[in-house]
Amino acid sequence: MNQSALIRPDWTPATIALMVLGFVVFWPLGLAMLAYILFGERLRGFKRDANDRADRMFAGCRRAGRRYNTHFTTGNVAFDDWRKAELERIEEERRKLDEMREEFDNYVRELRRAKDQEEFDRFMRERRNNSSGPGQNPVVDL
C-alpha cells in the first residue's frame, strides 16, 4: 500500500475529518472510520490471511481432490482405493461436463452472431430500399 495515501489507517487530518463527518452524518460510519484508524494495520494482515485461507479452501475440485488423496488416508486400503477410483470417475465426469459447457457456449455465441448478422442485413436492406425510392439519391456513409 502506498504510504503517502490520503486515507490510511493512521491519525491524519483526513481520517479525523472523515471520522467526525461520519459521526455527524450517521454514527455507524464514524464508528467504522474510528475502527479503521485504530485497527487498519491489522486489517491488511487479516485480509491477506483470510484470502490465503480462502484460496486454499476453494482452490478447485481437482486440486482439492488430489490434495485430499495425498494427505489423508483412512488406514483402510480397500476404502482408500474405492475413494480414489470414485474421485477419478468424478473428475472424468467433470471434464466431460466442462467440454459440453464449452461446446454449448460456442453454440450460443455462434447463434447470437448469426442472429445479429441477420438483423444487420435486414436493417441494411430496409435502409437501401427506403433511401433508393423515386427521386432520391442514396447516401452512403463510410
KOLKEZA-294002 format. One record per atom (N, C-alpha, C): residue number from 1; residue in one letter; z, y, x. Coordinates in Angstrom, 3 decimals. Example, Ala and Ser with C-alpha at 12.3 -4.5 7.8 and 13.67 -1.06 7.14 Angstrom:
<pts>
[pt 1; 'A'; [7.800; -5.690; 13.190]],
[pt 1; 'A'; [7.800; -4.500; 12.300]],
[pt 1; 'A'; [7.800; -3.300; 13.200]],
[pt 2; 'S'; [7.080; -2.250; 12.850]],
[pt 2; 'S'; [7.140; -1.060; 13.670]],
[pt 2; 'S'; [7.870; 0.030; 12.900]],
</pts>
This chain:
<pts>
[pt 1; 'M'; [0.000; -1.177; 0.839]],
[pt 1; 'M'; [0.000; 0.000; 0.000]],
[pt 1; 'M'; [0.000; 1.234; 0.880]],
[pt 2; 'N'; [-0.671; 2.241; 0.444]],
[pt 2; 'N'; [-0.780; 3.473; 1.207]],
[pt 2; 'N'; [0.561; 4.193; 1.204]],
[pt 3; 'Q'; [1.099; 4.492; 2.370]],
[pt 3; 'Q'; [2.406; 5.149; 2.476]],
[pt 3; 'Q'; [2.355; 6.606; 2.043]],
[pt 4; 'S'; [1.182; 7.201; 2.023]],
[pt 4; 'S'; [1.076; 8.585; 1.603]],
[pt 4; 'S'; [0.740; 8.709; 0.126]],
[pt 5; 'A'; [0.891; 7.636; -0.636]],
[pt 5; 'A'; [0.589; 7.668; -2.059]],
[pt 5; 'A'; [1.540; 8.619; -2.775]],
[pt 6; 'L'; [1.062; 9.249; -3.817]],
[pt 6; 'L'; [1.847; 10.221; -4.563]],
[pt 6; 'L'; [2.985; 9.546; -5.319]],
[pt 7; 'I'; [2.694; 8.430; -5.964]],
[pt 7; 'I'; [3.717; 7.728; -6.729]],
[pt 7; 'I'; [4.060; 6.446; -5.993]],
[pt 8; 'R'; [5.112; 6.483; -5.239]],
[pt 8; 'R'; [5.576; 5.310; -4.530]],
[pt 8; 'R'; [7.044; 5.131; -4.868]],
[pt 9; 'P'; [7.578; 3.950; -4.718]],
[pt 9; 'P'; [8.975; 3.719; -5.094]],
[pt 9; 'P'; [9.934; 4.399; -4.123]],
[pt 10; 'D'; [10.079; 5.687; -4.273]],
[pt 10; 'D'; [10.942; 6.479; -3.410]],
[pt 10; 'D'; [11.307; 7.744; -4.173]],
[pt 11; 'W'; [12.325; 8.455; -3.712]],
[pt 11; 'W'; [12.765; 9.681; -4.359]],
[pt 11; 'W'; [11.896; 10.843; -3.880]],
[pt 12; 'T'; [10.704; 10.962; -4.444]],
[pt 12; 'T'; [9.815; 12.081; -4.120]],
[pt 12; 'T'; [9.814; 13.047; -5.297]],
[pt 13; 'P'; [9.388; 14.266; -5.089]],
[pt 13; 'P'; [9.326; 15.206; -6.215]],
[pt 13; 'P'; [8.469; 14.689; -7.375]],
[pt 14; 'A'; [7.389; 14.012; -7.060]],
[pt 14; 'A'; [6.513; 13.496; -8.114]],
[pt 14; 'A'; [7.217; 12.415; -8.934]],
[pt 15; 'T'; [7.900; 11.496; -8.277]],
[pt 15; 'T'; [8.568; 10.422; -9.017]],
[pt 15; 'T'; [9.740; 10.971; -9.825]],
[pt 16; 'I'; [10.455; 11.946; -9.288]],
[pt 16; 'I'; [11.567; 12.541; -10.029]],
[pt 16; 'I'; [11.028; 13.279; -11.256]],
[pt 17; 'A'; [9.941; 14.013; -11.083]],
[pt 17; 'A'; [9.348; 14.729; -12.208]],
[pt 17; 'A'; [8.865; 13.750; -13.276]],
[pt 18; 'L'; [8.244; 12.659; -12.867]],
[pt 18; 'L'; [7.788; 11.656; -13.829]],
[pt 18; 'L'; [8.968; 11.012; -14.548]],
[pt 19; 'M'; [10.050; 10.773; -13.833]],
[pt 19; 'M'; [11.223; 10.184; -14.453]],
[pt 19; 'M'; [11.802; 11.139; -15.500]],
[pt 20; 'V'; [11.968; 12.407; -15.144]],
[pt 20; 'V'; [12.522; 13.384; -16.089]],
[pt 20; 'V'; [11.592; 13.527; -17.286]],
[pt 21; 'L'; [10.293; 13.626; -17.039]],
[pt 21; 'L'; [9.323; 13.719; -18.119]],
[pt 21; 'L'; [9.388; 12.479; -19.007]],
[pt 22; 'G'; [9.555; 11.314; -18.390]],
[pt 22; 'G'; [9.670; 10.081; -19.161]],
[pt 22; 'G'; [10.895; 10.099; -20.062]],
[pt 23; 'F'; [12.021; 10.583; -19.559]],
[pt 23; 'F'; [13.225; 10.675; -20.390]],
[pt 23; 'F'; [13.033; 11.676; -21.527]],
[pt 24; 'V'; [12.327; 12.766; -21.273]],
[pt 24; 'V'; [12.109; 13.774; -22.308]],
[pt 24; 'V'; [11.187; 13.236; -23.402]],
[pt 25; 'V'; [10.104; 12.585; -23.001]],
[pt 25; 'V'; [9.125; 12.097; -23.968]],
[pt 25; 'V'; [9.649; 10.887; -24.725]],
[pt 26; 'F'; [10.082; 9.878; -24.008]],
[pt 26; 'F'; [10.526; 8.628; -24.630]],
[pt 26; 'F'; [11.427; 7.945; -23.617]],
[pt 27; 'W'; [12.701; 7.806; -23.934]],
[pt 27; 'W'; [13.688; 7.411; -22.943]],
[pt 27; 'W'; [13.382; 6.104; -22.216]],
[pt 28; 'P'; [12.741; 5.080; -22.855]],
[pt 28; 'P'; [12.415; 3.875; -22.065]],
[pt 28; 'P'; [11.445; 4.150; -20.913]],
[pt 29; 'L'; [10.574; 5.148; -21.080]],
[pt 29; 'L'; [9.663; 5.481; -19.976]],
[pt 29; 'L'; [10.435; 6.025; -18.778]],
[pt 30; 'G'; [11.400; 6.885; -19.058]],
[pt 30; 'G'; [12.231; 7.409; -17.975]],
[pt 30; 'G'; [13.032; 6.308; -17.311]],
[pt 31; 'L'; [13.548; 5.394; -18.126]],
[pt 31; 'L'; [14.302; 4.267; -17.577]],
[pt 31; 'L'; [13.409; 3.369; -16.716]],
[pt 32; 'A'; [12.187; 3.158; -17.169]],
[pt 32; 'A'; [11.245; 2.352; -16.383]],
[pt 32; 'A'; [10.925; 3.032; -15.057]],
[pt 33; 'M'; [10.754; 4.338; -15.087]],
[pt 33; 'M'; [10.473; 5.073; -13.844]],
[pt 33; 'M'; [11.670; 5.009; -12.904]],
[pt 34; 'L'; [12.876; 5.110; -13.454]],
[pt 34; 'L'; [14.080; 5.002; -12.633]],
[pt 34; 'L'; [14.165; 3.619; -11.983]],
[pt 35; 'A'; [13.878; 2.592; -12.770]],
[pt 35; 'A'; [13.877; 1.232; -12.221]],
[pt 35; 'A'; [12.828; 1.092; -11.129]],
[pt 36; 'Y'; [11.664; 1.710; -11.321]],
[pt 36; 'Y'; [10.616; 1.648; -10.310]],
[pt 36; 'Y'; [11.063; 2.337; -9.027]],
[pt 37; 'I'; [11.725; 3.476; -9.171]],
[pt 37; 'I'; [12.200; 4.198; -7.990]],
[pt 37; 'I'; [13.237; 3.364; -7.246]],
[pt 38; 'L'; [14.160; 2.763; -7.992]],
[pt 38; 'L'; [15.242; 2.014; -7.352]],
[pt 38; 'L'; [14.805; 0.658; -6.817]],
[pt 39; 'F'; [13.964; -0.055; -7.571]],
[pt 39; 'F'; [13.641; -1.437; -7.219]],
[pt 39; 'F'; [12.170; -1.654; -6.887]],
[pt 40; 'G'; [11.406; -0.592; -6.711]],
[pt 40; 'G'; [9.967; -0.708; -6.489]],
[pt 40; 'G'; [9.592; -1.468; -5.236]],
[pt 41; 'E'; [10.358; -1.285; -4.168]],
[pt 41; 'E'; [10.055; -2.012; -2.925]],
[pt 41; 'E'; [10.226; -3.510; -3.128]],
[pt 42; 'R'; [11.209; -3.892; -3.909]],
[pt 42; 'R'; [11.417; -5.315; -4.177]],
[pt 42; 'R'; [10.336; -5.871; -5.085]],
[pt 43; 'L'; [9.773; -5.024; -5.960]],
[pt 43; 'L'; [8.737; -5.485; -6.881]],
[pt 43; 'L'; [7.498; -5.964; -6.144]],
[pt 44; 'R'; [7.160; -5.308; -5.043]],
[pt 44; 'R'; [5.984; -5.715; -4.280]],
[pt 44; 'R'; [6.140; -7.142; -3.775]],
[pt 45; 'G'; [7.310; -7.438; -3.197]],
[pt 45; 'G'; [7.565; -8.799; -2.727]],
[pt 45; 'G'; [7.654; -9.781; -3.875]],
[pt 46; 'F'; [8.299; -9.363; -4.974]],
[pt 46; 'F'; [8.400; -10.225; -6.145]],
[pt 46; 'F'; [7.026; -10.534; -6.711]],
[pt 47; 'K'; [6.183; -9.514; -6.794]],
[pt 47; 'K'; [4.830; -9.697; -7.315]],
[pt 47; 'K'; [4.039; -10.657; -6.431]],
[pt 48; 'R'; [4.150; -10.477; -5.115]],
[pt 48; 'R'; [3.438; -11.361; -4.194]],
[pt 48; 'R'; [3.928; -12.797; -4.341]],
[pt 49; 'D'; [5.256; -12.972; -4.410]],
[pt 49; 'D'; [5.808; -14.322; -4.561]],
[pt 49; 'D'; [5.402; -14.946; -5.886]],
[pt 50; 'A'; [5.440; -14.155; -6.954]],
[pt 50; 'A'; [5.062; -14.679; -8.272]],
[pt 50; 'A'; [3.589; -15.061; -8.290]],
[pt 51; 'N'; [2.743; -14.238; -7.685]],
[pt 51; 'N'; [1.319; -14.569; -7.640]],
[pt 51; 'N'; [1.066; -15.816; -6.810]],
[pt 52; 'D'; [1.767; -15.956; -5.689]],
[pt 52; 'D'; [1.613; -17.155; -4.869]],
[pt 52; 'D'; [2.045; -18.386; -5.642]],
[pt 53; 'R'; [3.164; -18.271; -6.364]],
[pt 53; 'R'; [3.660; -19.384; -7.161]],
[pt 53; 'R'; [2.663; -19.736; -8.258]],
[pt 54; 'A'; [2.121; -18.731; -8.919]],
[pt 54; 'A'; [1.153; -18.976; -9.983]],
[pt 54; 'A'; [-0.124; -19.594; -9.423]],
[pt 55; 'D'; [-0.558; -19.120; -8.268]],
[pt 55; 'D'; [-1.752; -19.709; -7.649]],
[pt 55; 'D'; [-1.540; -21.178; -7.333]],
[pt 56; 'R'; [-0.362; -21.499; -6.855]],
[pt 56; 'R'; [-0.083; -22.901; -6.550]],
[pt 56; 'R'; [-0.020; -23.739; -7.822]],
[pt 57; 'M'; [0.573; -23.175; -8.878]],
[pt 57; 'M'; [0.719; -23.939; -10.116]],
[pt 57; 'M'; [-0.611; -24.147; -10.827]],
[pt 58; 'F'; [-1.426; -23.091; -10.894]],
[pt 58; 'F'; [-2.645; -23.140; -11.679]],
[pt 58; 'F'; [-3.884; -23.126; -10.804]],
[pt 59; 'A'; [-3.848; -23.814; -9.704]],
[pt 59; 'A'; [-4.952; -23.791; -8.749]],
[pt 59; 'A'; [-6.172; -24.526; -9.271]],
[pt 60; 'G'; [-6.024; -25.321; -10.261]],
[pt 60; 'G'; [-7.143; -26.068; -10.816]],
[pt 60; 'G'; [-6.785; -27.525; -10.936]],
[pt 61; 'C'; [-7.405; -28.173; -11.877]],
[pt 61; 'C'; [-7.082; -29.568; -12.150]],
[pt 61; 'C'; [-7.406; -30.464; -10.965]],
[pt 62; 'R'; [-8.523; -30.202; -10.332]],
[pt 62; 'R'; [-8.919; -31.099; -9.240]],
[pt 62; 'R'; [-7.925; -31.050; -8.080]],
[pt 63; 'R'; [-7.637; -29.826; -7.641]],
[pt 63; 'R'; [-6.734; -29.707; -6.509]],
[pt 63; 'R'; [-5.320; -30.148; -6.880]],
[pt 64; 'A'; [-4.880; -29.784; -8.075]],
[pt 64; 'A'; [-3.545; -30.185; -8.510]],
[pt 64; 'A'; [-3.462; -31.699; -8.637]],
[pt 65; 'G'; [-4.545; -32.304; -9.145]],
[pt 65; 'G'; [-4.541; -33.765; -9.275]],
[pt 65; 'G'; [-4.489; -34.447; -7.916]],
[pt 66; 'R'; [-5.246; -33.936; -6.973]],
[pt 66; 'R'; [-5.216; -34.524; -5.633]],
[pt 66; 'R'; [-3.860; -34.320; -4.976]],
[pt 67; 'R'; [-3.316; -33.133; -5.133]],
[pt 67; 'R'; [-2.008; -32.849; -4.544]],
[pt 67; 'R'; [-0.954; -33.747; -5.183]],
[pt 68; 'Y'; [-1.068; -33.941; -6.475]],
[pt 68; 'Y'; [-0.111; -34.785; -7.181]],
[pt 68; 'Y'; [-0.203; -36.221; -6.673]],
[pt 69; 'N'; [-1.425; -36.694; -6.464]],
[pt 69; 'N'; [-1.605; -38.055; -5.985]],
[pt 69; 'N'; [-1.096; -38.235; -4.567]],
[pt 70; 'T'; [-1.304; -37.274; -3.717]],
[pt 70; 'T'; [-0.962; -37.463; -2.319]],
[pt 70; 'T'; [0.516; -37.246; -2.036]],
[pt 71; 'H'; [1.171; -36.394; -2.829]],
[pt 71; 'H'; [2.556; -36.063; -2.519]],
[pt 71; 'H'; [3.588; -36.807; -3.362]],
[pt 72; 'F'; [3.150; -37.477; -4.401]],
[pt 72; 'F'; [4.129; -38.099; -5.270]],
[pt 72; 'F'; [3.697; -39.513; -5.627]],
[pt 73; 'T'; [4.514; -40.450; -5.341]],
[pt 73; 'T'; [4.290; -41.816; -5.773]],
[pt 73; 'T'; [5.541; -42.298; -6.479]],
[pt 74; 'T'; [5.332; -43.214; -7.416]],
[pt 74; 'T'; [6.470; -43.716; -8.185]],
[pt 74; 'T'; [7.149; -44.881; -7.486]],
[pt 75; 'G'; [6.468; -45.482; -6.548]],
[pt 75; 'G'; [7.006; -46.680; -5.912]],
[pt 75; 'G'; [6.408; -47.939; -6.529]],
[pt 76; 'N'; [5.836; -47.814; -7.710]],
[pt 76; 'N'; [5.186; -48.923; -8.384]],
[pt 76; 'N'; [3.701; -48.854; -8.052]],
[pt 77; 'V'; [3.243; -49.765; -7.210]],
[pt 77; 'V'; [1.873; -49.734; -6.713]],
[pt 77; 'V'; [0.866; -49.901; -7.845]],
[pt 78; 'A'; [1.159; -50.786; -8.788]],
[pt 78; 'A'; [0.235; -51.018; -9.898]],
[pt 78; 'A'; [0.071; -49.744; -10.732]],
[pt 79; 'F'; [1.180; -49.088; -11.029]],
[pt 79; 'F'; [1.114; -47.853; -11.800]],
[pt 79; 'F'; [0.382; -46.769; -11.034]],
[pt 80; 'D'; [0.666; -46.634; -9.735]],
[pt 80; 'D'; [0.001; -45.619; -8.927]],
[pt 80; 'D'; [-1.505; -45.855; -8.877]],
[pt 81; 'D'; [-1.922; -47.130; -8.761]],
[pt 81; 'D'; [-3.350; -47.443; -8.767]],
[pt 81; 'D'; [-3.985; -47.097; -10.110]],
[pt 82; 'W'; [-3.282; -47.441; -11.203]],
[pt 82; 'W'; [-3.793; -47.132; -12.532]],
[pt 82; 'W'; [-3.916; -45.615; -12.717]],
[pt 83; 'R'; [-2.881; -44.883; -12.286]],
[pt 83; 'R'; [-2.890; -43.429; -12.413]],
[pt 83; 'R'; [-4.045; -42.838; -11.609]],
[pt 84; 'K'; [-4.258; -43.334; -10.417]],
[pt 84; 'K'; [-5.349; -42.833; -9.581]],
[pt 84; 'K'; [-6.699; -43.087; -10.249]],
[pt 85; 'A'; [-6.881; -44.284; -10.814]],
[pt 85; 'A'; [-8.135; -44.610; -11.495]],
[pt 85; 'A'; [-8.333; -43.718; -12.722]],
[pt 86; 'E'; [-7.275; -43.471; -13.472]],
[pt 86; 'E'; [-7.374; -42.610; -14.653]],
[pt 86; 'E'; [-7.707; -41.176; -14.258]],
[pt 87; 'L'; [-7.073; -40.689; -13.215]],
[pt 87; 'L'; [-7.364; -39.325; -12.772]],
[pt 87; 'L'; [-8.799; -39.198; -12.284]],
[pt 88; 'E'; [-9.308; -40.203; -11.608]],
[pt 88; 'E'; [-10.702; -40.182; -11.179]],
[pt 88; 'E'; [-11.644; -40.213; -12.378]],
[pt 89; 'R'; [-11.288; -41.013; -13.401]],
[pt 89; 'R'; [-12.101; -41.065; -14.621]],
[pt 89; 'R'; [-12.102; -39.696; -15.317]],
[pt 90; 'I'; [-10.945; -39.068; -15.368]],
[pt 90; 'I'; [-10.841; -37.759; -15.995]],
[pt 90; 'I'; [-11.649; -36.729; -15.204]],
[pt 91; 'E'; [-11.591; -36.806; -13.878]],
[pt 91; 'E'; [-12.380; -35.895; -13.049]],
[pt 91; 'E'; [-13.875; -36.077; -13.313]],
[pt 92; 'E'; [-14.309; -37.328; -13.466]],
[pt 92; 'E'; [-15.716; -37.599; -13.758]],
[pt 92; 'E'; [-16.097; -37.007; -15.118]],
[pt 93; 'E'; [-15.221; -37.157; -16.104]],
[pt 93; 'E'; [-15.461; -36.558; -17.415]],
[pt 93; 'E'; [-15.529; -35.040; -17.308]],
[pt 94; 'R'; [-14.646; -34.460; -16.509]],
[pt 94; 'R'; [-14.656; -33.006; -16.326]],
[pt 94; 'R'; [-15.961; -32.561; -15.684]],
[pt 95; 'R'; [-16.442; -33.303; -14.695]],
[pt 95; 'R'; [-17.718; -32.953; -14.065]],
[pt 95; 'R'; [-18.853; -32.999; -15.090]],
[pt 96; 'K'; [-18.845; -34.043; -15.939]],
[pt 96; 'K'; [-19.881; -34.149; -16.965]],
[pt 96; 'K'; [-19.795; -32.988; -17.943]],
[pt 97; 'L'; [-18.575; -32.641; -18.359]],
[pt 97; 'L'; [-18.406; -31.517; -19.280]],
[pt 97; 'L'; [-18.841; -30.205; -18.639]],
[pt 98; 'D'; [-18.521; -30.027; -17.360]],
[pt 98; 'D'; [-18.948; -28.812; -16.660]],
[pt 98; 'D'; [-20.473; -28.728; -16.596]],
[pt 99; 'E'; [-21.130; -29.863; -16.332]],
[pt 99; 'E'; [-22.589; -29.876; -16.296]],
[pt 99; 'E'; [-23.172; -29.576; -17.668]],
[pt 100; 'M'; [-22.576; -30.174; -18.723]],
[pt 100; 'M'; [-23.056; -29.923; -20.073]],
[pt 100; 'M'; [-22.862; -28.456; -20.456]],
[pt 101; 'R'; [-21.737; -27.886; -20.057]],
[pt 101; 'R'; [-21.493; -26.478; -20.361]],
[pt 101; 'R'; [-22.502; -25.593; -19.635]],
[pt 102; 'E'; [-22.791; -25.919; -18.394]],
[pt 102; 'E'; [-23.778; -25.149; -17.633]],
[pt 102; 'E'; [-25.152; -25.242; -18.288]],
[pt 103; 'E'; [-25.527; -26.447; -18.743]],
[pt 103; 'E'; [-26.805; -26.612; -19.429]],
[pt 103; 'E'; [-26.838; -25.795; -20.714]],
[pt 104; 'F'; [-25.736; -25.835; -21.470]],
[pt 104; 'F'; [-25.673; -25.077; -22.718]],
[pt 104; 'F'; [-25.739; -23.576; -22.449]],
[pt 105; 'D'; [-25.027; -23.106; -21.436]],
[pt 105; 'D'; [-25.068; -21.688; -21.084]],
[pt 105; 'D'; [-26.489; -21.263; -20.722]],
[pt 106; 'N'; [-27.186; -22.112; -19.962]],
[pt 106; 'N'; [-28.578; -21.812; -19.612]],
[pt 106; 'N'; [-29.460; -21.777; -20.859]],
[pt 107; 'Y'; [-29.226; -22.719; -21.777]],
[pt 107; 'Y'; [-29.992; -22.779; -23.019]],
[pt 107; 'Y'; [-29.769; -21.509; -23.838]],
[pt 108; 'V'; [-28.513; -21.098; -23.999]],
[pt 108; 'V'; [-28.199; -19.899; -24.777]],
[pt 108; 'V'; [-28.782; -18.666; -24.103]],
[pt 109; 'R'; [-28.693; -18.597; -22.794]],
[pt 109; 'R'; [-29.258; -17.462; -22.062]],
[pt 109; 'R'; [-30.764; -17.381; -22.275]],
[pt 110; 'E'; [-31.435; -18.529; -22.208]],
[pt 110; 'E'; [-32.882; -18.569; -22.407]],
[pt 110; 'E'; [-33.240; -18.235; -23.853]],
[pt 111; 'L'; [-32.430; -18.701; -24.797]],
[pt 111; 'L'; [-32.650; -18.402; -26.210]],
[pt 111; 'L'; [-32.512; -16.905; -26.472]],
[pt 112; 'R'; [-31.514; -16.276; -25.891]],
[pt 112; 'R'; [-31.334; -14.827; -26.049]],
[pt 112; 'R'; [-32.485; -14.059; -25.413]],
[pt 113; 'R'; [-32.917; -14.537; -24.240]],
[pt 113; 'R'; [-34.035; -13.871; -23.583]],
[pt 113; 'R'; [-35.284; -13.961; -24.441]],
[pt 114; 'A'; [-35.543; -15.137; -25.017]],
[pt 114; 'A'; [-36.726; -15.310; -25.864]],
[pt 114; 'A'; [-36.627; -14.434; -27.116]],
[pt 115; 'K'; [-35.448; -14.362; -27.708]],
[pt 115; 'K'; [-35.254; -13.526; -28.888]],
[pt 115; 'K'; [-35.472; -12.057; -28.545]],
[pt 116; 'D'; [-34.902; -11.613; -27.435]],
[pt 116; 'D'; [-35.086; -10.228; -27.009]],
[pt 116; 'D'; [-36.552; -9.931; -26.732]],
[pt 117; 'Q'; [-37.245; -10.870; -26.095]],
[pt 117; 'Q'; [-38.666; -10.686; -25.791]],
[pt 117; 'Q'; [-39.465; -10.582; -27.080]],
[pt 118; 'E'; [-39.154; -11.424; -28.057]],
[pt 118; 'E'; [-39.865; -11.400; -29.334]],
[pt 118; 'E'; [-39.625; -10.081; -30.056]],
[pt 119; 'E'; [-38.381; -9.599; -30.067]],
[pt 119; 'E'; [-38.079; -8.320; -30.707]],
[pt 119; 'E'; [-38.795; -7.171; -29.996]],
[pt 120; 'F'; [-38.826; -7.218; -28.675]],
[pt 120; 'F'; [-39.509; -6.173; -27.915]],
[pt 120; 'F'; [-41.007; -6.192; -28.203]],
[pt 121; 'D'; [-41.607; -7.383; -28.234]],
[pt 121; 'D'; [-43.038; -7.486; -28.521]],
[pt 121; 'D'; [-43.351; -6.966; -29.925]],
[pt 122; 'R'; [-42.498; -7.305; -30.903]],
[pt 122; 'R'; [-42.696; -6.823; -32.262]],
[pt 122; 'R'; [-42.607; -5.296; -32.306]],
[pt 123; 'F'; [-41.632; -4.725; -31.608]],
[pt 123; 'F'; [-41.492; -3.270; -31.547]],
[pt 123; 'F'; [-42.738; -2.622; -30.955]],
[pt 124; 'M'; [-43.237; -3.190; -29.863]],
[pt 124; 'M'; [-44.411; -2.610; -29.210]],
[pt 124; 'M'; [-45.641; -2.713; -30.110]],
[pt 125; 'R'; [-45.798; -3.838; -30.845]],
[pt 125; 'R'; [-46.921; -3.981; -31.778]],
[pt 125; 'R'; [-46.841; -2.923; -32.874]],
[pt 126; 'E'; [-45.646; -2.765; -33.457]],
[pt 126; 'E'; [-45.475; -1.776; -34.522]],
[pt 126; 'E'; [-45.702; -0.368; -34.000]],
[pt 127; 'R'; [-45.264; -0.107; -32.810]],
[pt 127; 'R'; [-45.442; 1.222; -32.221]],
[pt 127; 'R'; [-46.921; 1.517; -31.996]],
[pt 128; 'R'; [-47.650; 0.510; -31.494]],
[pt 128; 'R'; [-49.082; 0.684; -31.280]],
[pt 128; 'R'; [-49.808; 0.874; -32.605]],
[pt 129; 'N'; [-49.439; 0.099; -33.610]],
[pt 129; 'N'; [-50.093; 0.204; -34.917]],
[pt 129; 'N'; [-49.810; 1.553; -35.566]],
[pt 130; 'N'; [-48.588; 2.059; -35.445]],
[pt 130; 'N'; [-48.228; 3.336; -36.053]],
[pt 130; 'N'; [-48.861; 4.512; -35.327]],
[pt 131; 'S'; [-48.936; 4.442; -34.030]],
[pt 131; 'S'; [-49.446; 5.584; -33.270]],
[pt 131; 'S'; [-50.960; 5.613; -33.185]],
[pt 132; 'S'; [-51.630; 4.516; -33.476]],
[pt 132; 'S'; [-53.099; 4.495; -33.374]],
[pt 132; 'S'; [-53.747; 4.571; -34.747]],
[pt 133; 'G'; [-53.107; 5.244; -35.691]],
[pt 133; 'G'; [-53.679; 5.444; -37.023]],
[pt 133; 'G'; [-54.850; 6.386; -36.957]],
[pt 134; 'P'; [-55.526; 6.654; -38.073]],
[pt 134; 'P'; [-56.705; 7.519; -38.072]],
[pt 134; 'P'; [-56.367; 8.965; -37.683]],
[pt 135; 'G'; [-57.109; 9.495; -36.767]],
[pt 135; 'G'; [-56.951; 10.873; -36.332]],
[pt 135; 'G'; [-55.816; 11.110; -35.366]],
[pt 136; 'Q'; [-55.163; 10.080; -34.898]],
[pt 136; 'Q'; [-54.052; 10.258; -33.973]],
[pt 136; 'Q'; [-54.416; 9.650; -32.622]],
[pt 137; 'N'; [-53.970; 10.307; -31.583]],
[pt 137; 'N'; [-54.168; 9.773; -30.237]],
[pt 137; 'N'; [-52.902; 9.042; -29.819]],
[pt 138; 'P'; [-52.997; 7.796; -29.390]],
[pt 138; 'P'; [-51.788; 7.090; -28.956]],
[pt 138; 'P'; [-51.231; 7.711; -27.673]],
[pt 139; 'V'; [-49.940; 7.818; -27.636]],
[pt 139; 'V'; [-49.264; 8.372; -26.481]],
[pt 139; 'V'; [-48.619; 7.215; -25.727]],
[pt 140; 'V'; [-48.926; 7.135; -24.439]],
[pt 140; 'V'; [-48.376; 6.069; -23.631]],
[pt 140; 'V'; [-47.400; 6.693; -22.640]],
[pt 141; 'D'; [-46.138; 6.268; -22.712]],
[pt 141; 'D'; [-45.122; 6.725; -21.769]],
[pt 141; 'D'; [-44.938; 5.688; -20.686]],
[pt 142; 'L'; [-45.071; 6.114; -19.471]],
[pt 142; 'L'; [-44.864; 5.185; -18.354]],
[pt 142; 'L'; [-43.649; 5.570; -17.591]],
</pts>
